Amino acid sequence: MAAESLITFRIRYQETDRMATVYHANYLIYFEMGRTEFMREHGICYRDMEEKGYAMVVIDVRARFRASARYDDLVTLRTTLPAHNKLLAKFDYTLHRGADPSGELICDGSTILAFLGQGGKPSRMPAVYLEIIGRCSGGGDLVRDGRARLARG
């Protein structure tokens, strides 16, 4: 089973549009918040990784909007890492209304990130990051086009 991270926050006024709902692009920011905290909670500080010359870049993003989030709503974001390989990591997200991650589903989605080595070129993850990601992953593998499949065990 994949490790998870939960963050709870309140929707800010500047994140909403004229219809008083969260502007759709802000969900990508929420996904980044969840992914960053997931990595930090499991031993990868993104700042430290960048200082060593490494990065992870989003190469695919998907979001499904199920309900509207509005100004001042309290929401909880669940982030998991269901699949990875030596080059890619897939993160899944569910955003729920309220402090309980079983509240009304507002949005769900995923991102696939590619690992970049020193010089900004695609690279295999160094062993230290691959070990952490492997420990947190749900056991899925990513095939070349980024689709997840179950790891063979």
VEXMI-253505 format. One record per residue (C-alpha): residue in one letter; residue number from 1; x, y, z. Coordinates in steps of 0.1 Angstrom, whole numbers, plus 2048, in hexadecimal, padded with zeros to 3 digits. Example, Ala and Ser with C-alpha at 12.3 -4.5 7.8 and 13.67 -1.06 7.14 Angstrom:
BEGIN
<site><aa>a</aa><i>1</i><X>87B</X><Y>7D3</Y><Z>84E</Z></site>
<site><aa>s</aa><i>2</i><X>889</X><Y>7F5</Y><Z>847</Z></site>
***
This chain:
BEGIN
<site><aa>m</aa><i>1</i><X>800</X><Y>800</Y><Z>800</Z></site>
<site><aa>a</aa><i>2</i><X>80D</X><Y>822</Y><Z>7F7</Z></site>
<site><aa>a</aa><i>3</i><X>817</X><Y>83B</Y><Z>813</Z></site>
<site><aa>e</aa><i>4</i><X>801</X><Y>85A</Y><Z>815</Z></site>
<site><aa>s</aa><i>5</i><X>803</X><Y>87D</Y><Z>821</Z></site>
<site><aa>l</aa><i>6</i><X>7E6</X><Y>893</Y><Z>82D</Z></site>
<site><aa>i</aa><i>7</i><X>7E5</X><Y>8B8</Y><Z>82E</Z></site>
<site><aa>t</aa><i>8</i><X>7C8</X><Y>8CE</Y><Z>839</Z></site>
<site><aa>f</aa><i>9</i><X>7C5</X><Y>8F2</Y><Z>82F</Z></site>
<site><aa>r</aa><i>10</i><X>7AB</X><Y>90D</Y><Z>829</Z></site>
<site><aa>i</aa><i>11</i><X>7A2</X><Y>91B</Y><Z>807</Z></site>
<site><aa>r</aa><i>12</i><X>7AE</X><Y>93F</Y><Z>804</Z></site>
<site><aa>y</aa><i>13</i><X>79A</X><Y>95B</Y><Z>7F3</Z></site>
<site><aa>q</aa><i>14</i><X>7B5</X><Y>961</Y><Z>7D8</Z></site>
<site><aa>e</aa><i>15</i><X>7B1</X><Y>93C</Y><Z>7CD</Z></site>
<site><aa>t</aa><i>16</i><X>78D</X><Y>942</Y><Z>7C2</Z></site>
<site><aa>d</aa><i>17</i><X>77E</X><Y>94F</Y><Z>7A1</Z></site>
<site><aa>r</aa><i>18</i><X>760</X><Y>966</Y><Z>79A</Z></site>
<site><aa>m</aa><i>19</i><X>749</X><Y>949</Y><Z>7A1</Z></site>
<site><aa>a</aa><i>20</i><X>758</X><Y>946</Y><Z>7C4</Z></site>
<site><aa>t</aa><i>21</i><X>766</X><Y>924</Y><Z>7BE</Z></site>
<site><aa>v</aa><i>22</i><X>78B</X><Y>919</Y><Z>7BD</Z></site>
<site><aa>y</aa><i>23</i><X>79A</X><Y>921</Y><Z>79B</Z></site>
<site><aa>h</aa><i>24</i><X>7A2</X><Y>900</Y><Z>789</Z></site>
<site><aa>a</aa><i>25</i><X>7C8</X><Y>907</Y><Z>786</Z></site>
<site><aa>n</aa><i>26</i><X>7CB</X><Y>90A</Y><Z>7AC</Z></site>
<site><aa>y</aa><i>27</i><X>7C5</X><Y>8E5</Y><Z>7AF</Z></site>
<site><aa>l</aa><i>28</i><X>7E7</X><Y>8DF</Y><Z>79F</Z></site>
<site><aa>i</aa><i>29</i><X>7F6</X><Y>8F5</Y><Z>7BB</Z></site>
<site><aa>y</aa><i>30</i><X>7E5</X><Y>8E0</Y><Z>7D5</Z></site>
<site><aa>f</aa><i>31</i><X>7F3</X><Y>8C1</Y><Z>7C4</Z></site>
<site><aa>e</aa><i>32</i><X>816</X><Y>8D0</Y><Z>7C7</Z></site>
<site><aa>m</aa><i>33</i><X>810</X><Y>8D8</Y><Z>7EC</Z></site>
<site><aa>g</aa><i>34</i><X>806</X><Y>8B4</Y><Z>7F3</Z></site>
<site><aa>r</aa><i>35</i><X>823</X><Y>8A5</Y><Z>7DF</Z></site>
<site><aa>t</aa><i>36</i><X>83C</X><Y>8BC</Y><Z>7F0</Z></site>
<site><aa>e</aa><i>37</i><X>82F</X><Y>8B3</Y><Z>813</Z></site>
<site><aa>f</aa><i>38</i><X>82D</X><Y>88E</Y><Z>809</Z></site>
<site><aa>m</aa><i>39</i><X>852</X><Y>88E</Y><Z>7FF</Z></site>
<site><aa>r</aa><i>40</i><X>85C</X><Y>8A2</Y><Z>81E</Z></site>
<site><aa>e</aa><i>41</i><X>849</X><Y>88A</Y><Z>836</Z></site>
<site><aa>h</aa><i>42</i><X>85A</X><Y>86C</Y><Z>826</Z></site>
<site><aa>g</aa><i>43</i><X>87E</X><Y>87A</Y><Z>826</Z></site>
<site><aa>i</aa><i>44</i><X>883</X><Y>88D</Y><Z>806</Z></site>
<site><aa>c</aa><i>45</i><X>887</X><Y>8B3</Y><Z>80A</Z></site>
<site><aa>y</aa><i>46</i><X>882</X><Y>8C2</Y><Z>7E8</Z></site>
<site><aa>r</aa><i>47</i><X>899</X><Y>8E0</Y><Z>7F0</Z></site>
<site><aa>d</aa><i>48</i><X>8B5</X><Y>8C8</Y><Z>7FA</Z></site>
<site><aa>m</aa><i>49</i><X>8B0</X><Y>8B4</Y><Z>7DA</Z></site>
<site><aa>e</aa><i>50</i><X>8B2</X><Y>8D4</Y><Z>7C4</Z></site>
<site><aa>e</aa><i>51</i><X>8D1</X><Y>8DF</Y><Z>7D7</Z></site>
<site><aa>k</aa><i>52</i><X>8E2</X><Y>8BE</Y><Z>7CC</Z></site>
<site><aa>g</aa><i>53</i><X>8D9</X><Y>8C6</Y><Z>7A8</Z></site>
<site><aa>y</aa><i>54</i><X>8BA</X><Y>8AF</Y><Z>7A4</Z></site>
<site><aa>a</aa><i>55</i><X>896</X><Y>8B7</Y><Z>79D</Z></site>
<site><aa>m</aa><i>56</i><X>875</X><Y>8A6</Y><Z>795</Z></site>
<site><aa>v</aa><i>57</i><X>85F</X><Y>8B6</Y><Z>77A</Z></site>
<site><aa>v</aa><i>58</i><X>83A</X><Y>8B0</Y><Z>773</Z></site>
<site><aa>i</aa><i>59</i><X>836</X><Y>89F</Y><Z>751</Z></site>
<site><aa>d</aa><i>60</i><X>811</X><Y>895</Y><Z>755</Z></site>
<site><aa>v</aa><i>61</i><X>7F4</X><Y>8A3</Y><Z>769</Z></site>
<site><aa>r</aa><i>62</i><X>7D0</X><Y>899</Y><Z>76C</Z></site>
<site><aa>a</aa><i>63</i><X>7B4</X><Y>8A7</Y><Z>781</Z></site>
<site><aa>r</aa><i>64</i><X>78F</X><Y>89E</Y><Z>784</Z></site>
<site><aa>f</aa><i>65</i><X>778</X><Y>8B8</Y><Z>794</Z></site>
<site><aa>r</aa><i>66</i><X>75C</X><Y>8A8</Y><Z>7A8</Z></site>
<site><aa>a</aa><i>67</i><X>74F</X><Y>8C5</Y><Z>7BD</Z></site>
<site><aa>s</aa><i>68</i><X>756</X><Y>8EA</Y><Z>7C2</Z></site>
<site><aa>a</aa><i>69</i><X>76D</X><Y>8F6</Y><Z>7DD</Z></site>
<site><aa>r</aa><i>70</i><X>766</X><Y>919</Y><Z>7EA</Z></site>
<site><aa>y</aa><i>71</i><X>777</X><Y>935</Y><Z>7FD</Z></site>
<site><aa>d</aa><i>72</i><X>77D</X><Y>92C</Y><Z>822</Z></site>
<site><aa>d</aa><i>73</i><X>775</X><Y>907</Y><Z>81D</Z></site>
<site><aa>l</aa><i>74</i><X>78B</X><Y>8F0</Y><Z>832</Z></site>
<site><aa>v</aa><i>75</i><X>799</X><Y>8D4</Y><Z>81B</Z></site>
<site><aa>t</aa><i>76</i><X>7AF</X><Y>8B6</Y><Z>820</Z></site>
<site><aa>l</aa><i>77</i><X>7C6</X><Y>8AA</Y><Z>804</Z></site>
<site><aa>r</aa><i>78</i><X>7D2</X><Y>886</Y><Z>804</Z></site>
<site><aa>t</aa><i>79</i><X>7F1</X><Y>87E</Y><Z>7F0</Z></site>
<site><aa>t</aa><i>80</i><X>7FE</X><Y>85C</Y><Z>7E8</Z></site>
<site><aa>l</aa><i>81</i><X>819</X><Y>84D</Y><Z>7D2</Z></site>
<site><aa>p</aa><i>82</i><X>80A</X><Y>82E</Y><Z>7C1</Z></site>
<site><aa>a</aa><i>83</i><X>825</X><Y>828</Y><Z>7A7</Z></site>
<site><aa>h</aa><i>84</i><X>849</X><Y>830</Y><Z>79C</Z></site>
<site><aa>n</aa><i>85</i><X>866</X><Y>824</Y><Z>788</Z></site>
<site><aa>k</aa><i>86</i><X>88B</X><Y>82F</Y><Z>787</Z></site>
<site><aa>l</aa><i>87</i><X>882</X><Y>84E</Y><Z>773</Z></site>
<site><aa>l</aa><i>88</i><X>85E</X><Y>857</Y><Z>77D</Z></site>
<site><aa>a</aa><i>89</i><X>847</X><Y>85A</Y><Z>79B</Z></site>
<site><aa>k</aa><i>90</i><X>821</X><Y>85C</Y><Z>79A</Z></site>
<site><aa>f</aa><i>91</i><X>80E</X><Y>86E</Y><Z>7B5</Z></site>
<site><aa>d</aa><i>92</i><X>7E8</X><Y>86C</Y><Z>7BB</Z></site>
<site><aa>y</aa><i>93</i><X>7D4</X><Y>887</Y><Z>7CC</Z></site>
<site><aa>t</aa><i>94</i><X>7B1</X><Y>889</Y><Z>7DB</Z></site>
<site><aa>l</aa><i>95</i><X>7A4</X><Y>8AA</Y><Z>7E9</Z></site>
<site><aa>h</aa><i>96</i><X>787</X><Y>8A7</Y><Z>802</Z></site>
<site><aa>r</aa><i>97</i><X>771</X><Y>8C0</Y><Z>813</Z></site>
<site><aa>g</aa><i>98</i><X>778</X><Y>8C3</Y><Z>838</Z></site>
<site><aa>a</aa><i>99</i><X>793</X><Y>8B7</Y><Z>850</Z></site>
<site><aa>d</aa><i>100</i><X>789</X><Y>893</Y><Z>84A</Z></site>
<site><aa>p</aa><i>101</i><X>798</X><Y>882</Y><Z>82B</Z></site>
<site><aa>s</aa><i>102</i><X>778</X><Y>86F</Y><Z>826</Z></site>
<site><aa>g</aa><i>103</i><X>764</X><Y>88F</Y><Z>821</Z></site>
<site><aa>e</aa><i>104</i><X>754</X><Y>899</Y><Z>801</Z></site>
<site><aa>l</aa><i>105</i><X>76B</X><Y>894</Y><Z>7E3</Z></site>
<site><aa>i</aa><i>106</i><X>773</X><Y>8B5</Y><Z>7D2</Z></site>
<site><aa>c</aa><i>107</i><X>78F</X><Y>8AB</Y><Z>7BA</Z></site>
<site><aa>d</aa><i>108</i><X>7A5</X><Y>88E</Y><Z>7B2</Z></site>
<site><aa>g</aa><i>109</i><X>7C3</X><Y>88B</Y><Z>79B</Z></site>
<site><aa>s</aa><i>110</i><X>7E6</X><Y>881</Y><Z>795</Z></site>
<site><aa>t</aa><i>111</i><X>808</X><Y>88D</Y><Z>78A</Z></site>
<site><aa>i</aa><i>112</i><X>825</X><Y>87A</Y><Z>77B</Z></site>
<site><aa>l</aa><i>113</i><X>847</X><Y>889</Y><Z>781</Z></site>
<site><aa>a</aa><i>114</i><X>868</X><Y>882</Y><Z>76F</Z></site>
<site><aa>f</aa><i>115</i><X>889</X><Y>883</Y><Z>782</Z></site>
<site><aa>l</aa><i>116</i><X>8A4</X><Y>89B</Y><Z>774</Z></site>
<site><aa>g</aa><i>117</i><X>8C8</X><Y>897</Y><Z>77D</Z></site>
<site><aa>q</aa><i>118</i><X>8E3</X><Y>8B0</Y><Z>77F</Z></site>
<site><aa>g</aa><i>119</i><X>8E2</X><Y>8C7</Y><Z>761</Z></site>
<site><aa>g</aa><i>120</i><X>8BC</X><Y>8C3</Y><Z>75E</Z></site>
<site><aa>k</aa><i>121</i><X>8BD</X><Y>8A4</Y><Z>748</Z></site>
<site><aa>p</aa><i>122</i><X>8A6</X><Y>886</Y><Z>74D</Z></site>
<site><aa>s</aa><i>123</i><X>8B7</X><Y>86E</Y><Z>765</Z></site>
<site><aa>r</aa><i>124</i><X>8B2</X><Y>850</Y><Z>77B</Z></site>
<site><aa>m</aa><i>125</i><X>8AB</X><Y>859</Y><Z>79F</Z></site>
<site><aa>p</aa><i>126</i><X>8C9</X><Y>856</Y><Z>7B5</Z></site>
<site><aa>a</aa><i>127</i><X>8C7</X><Y>838</Y><Z>7CC</Z></site>
<site><aa>v</aa><i>128</i><X>8BF</X><Y>84C</Y><Z>7EB</Z></site>
<site><aa>y</aa><i>129</i><X>89F</X><Y>85B</Y><Z>7DB</Z></site>
<site><aa>l</aa><i>130</i><X>896</X><Y>83B</Y><Z>7C9</Z></site>
<site><aa>e</aa><i>131</i><X>897</X><Y>828</Y><Z>7EA</Z></site>
<site><aa>i</aa><i>132</i><X>880</X><Y>841</Y><Z>7FC</Z></site>
<site><aa>i</aa><i>133</i><X>868</X><Y>843</Y><Z>7DF</Z></site>
<site><aa>g</aa><i>134</i><X>868</X><Y>81D</Y><Z>7DC</Z></site>
<site><aa>r</aa><i>135</i><X>860</X><Y>81A</Y><Z>801</Z></site>
<site><aa>c</aa><i>136</i><X>843</X><Y>832</Y><Z>7FE</Z></site>
<site><aa>s</aa><i>137</i><X>835</X><Y>825</Y><Z>7DD</Z></site>
<site><aa>g</aa><i>138</i><X>816</X><Y>80F</Y><Z>7DB</Z></site>
<site><aa>g</aa><i>139</i><X>82A</X><Y>7F5</Y><Z>7C7</Z></site>
<site><aa>g</aa><i>140</i><X>81F</X><Y>800</Y><Z>7A5</Z></site>
<site><aa>d</aa><i>141</i><X>837</X><Y>805</Y><Z>788</Z></site>
<site><aa>l</aa><i>142</i><X>834</X><Y>81E</Y><Z>76D</Z></site>
<site><aa>v</aa><i>143</i><X>838</X><Y>812</Y><Z>749</Z></site>
<site><aa>r</aa><i>144</i><X>84A</X><Y>829</Y><Z>730</Z></site>
<site><aa>d</aa><i>145</i><X>82B</X><Y>83E</Y><Z>727</Z></site>
<site><aa>g</aa><i>146</i><X>824</X><Y>845</Y><Z>74C</Z></site>
<site><aa>r</aa><i>147</i><X>807</X><Y>82C</Y><Z>751</Z></site>
<site><aa>a</aa><i>148</i><X>808</X><Y>81B</Y><Z>773</Z></site>
<site><aa>r</aa><i>149</i><X>808</X><Y>7F5</Y><Z>775</Z></site>
<site><aa>l</aa><i>150</i><X>80B</X><Y>7DE</Y><Z>792</Z></site>
<site><aa>a</aa><i>151</i><X>82F</X><Y>7D3</Y><Z>79A</Z></site>
<site><aa>r</aa><i>152</i><X>836</X><Y>7AF</Y><Z>796</Z></site>
<site><aa>g</aa><i>153</i><X>840</X><Y>79F</Y><Z>7B6</Z></site>
***
